[in-house]
Amino acid sequence: MARRKADWSILRGTLVGFALCVVTAGAMLASSLYFKQRMELEYRGHHSRFRDASQQYLAVDEEERIIDESYPDFVRLYRSGLIGRERRLSWIEALRNAGAAIRIPDLGYKLEPQRDWRPDLDLALGSYELKSSTMHLTLGLLHEGDLLALLERLERDAQGQFTVRSCEIRAQDGALTLDPQAVNIHANCALEWLTLGLRDDRELTL
């Protein structure tokens, strides 16, 4: 019996030491798993922030590229009068100068207030809106060529873009005359002067 007690006391110490090793190993394993999970979460967080920053950087780089490529065209369209505020004084001045240069015997005009304009085609205008100002022309002409010459000079000299909405031409009653101041043809035309502006009514400037 004494021998059995001595053996059990030896085994008990060994078992206690083994149990402590198992508990210590389990604690270390649990700690390592927790540390691993925590590191993975931190890595995912850092990786997500890095990816977002990279995408923002690429987006800014792409925007700069688009601006560099598109800005010269924007400046050209702005200076031509298509983008920005309407250039009514330029239209009227160009019309009067053209009439004087061509020596149109009779020239009258009426310019309506600006309004929203919806073209027949669907245009992707983004943050812009297209507006139109209708100019009615009442002309007394020597011949048909004067009308074409007038429209060509307007297109060349006026700050803006226009389209001819309608044009009615009729001959003057009576005999044809070659007097430069004579009226052989009457014309009534409607021009649509087009302007692109921002939808929130902010003014575009360079």
C-alpha positions, 0 to 999 in steps of 0.5 A: 500500500505504501508503494502505491501511495508513493507512485501516485504522489509522483504521478500526481505531480507529473499530471499537475505539471502536464495540466498546467502545460495544457492550460498554458498552451491553450491560453497561448493558442487563444491569445495567438488566435485573438491577436491574429484576428485583430491583426487581420481586422486592422489589415483589412481596415488599413487596406480599405482606407488605402484602396479608398485613397488610391481610388480618390487619387485616381479620380482626381488624376482623371479629372485633371486629365479631362480638365486639361483636355477639355478646358481649351474647348471650353474657353473657345466656346465661351469666347464664341458666345455659346457658353455663358450669358447671352451676348445681345449687344454683340448680336445687334451690333453685328446685325447693324454692321452687316446691314450697313456693309451689304447696304440692305435698304430696309432692316428691322429686328425684334429680340424676344426675352430669353427662354428655355429651349428644347431641341428635337434631339435628346442632348446629354447636357449634364449640369447645363441647360440650353436657352434660346433668344428669338430674333425676328428680322424684317428685311427689304432686300435688293436680291436673295443673295443679300439675305445669305450674305447677311446670315454669313456675316452674322455667323462670322462676326457675332458672339454667339450661335444661332439657327434659322428657325424660319424664313419667308421670302416674297417678291415686291409688287411691281417691276424689278429695279436695279437701284441699290437702294430699291427693295425687290424682295421682302423677307421675314426670318426668325433666328434662334440664338442659343446659349448654354448656362448652368442650371442653378443660374450661376454665372460662368466666367473665365 
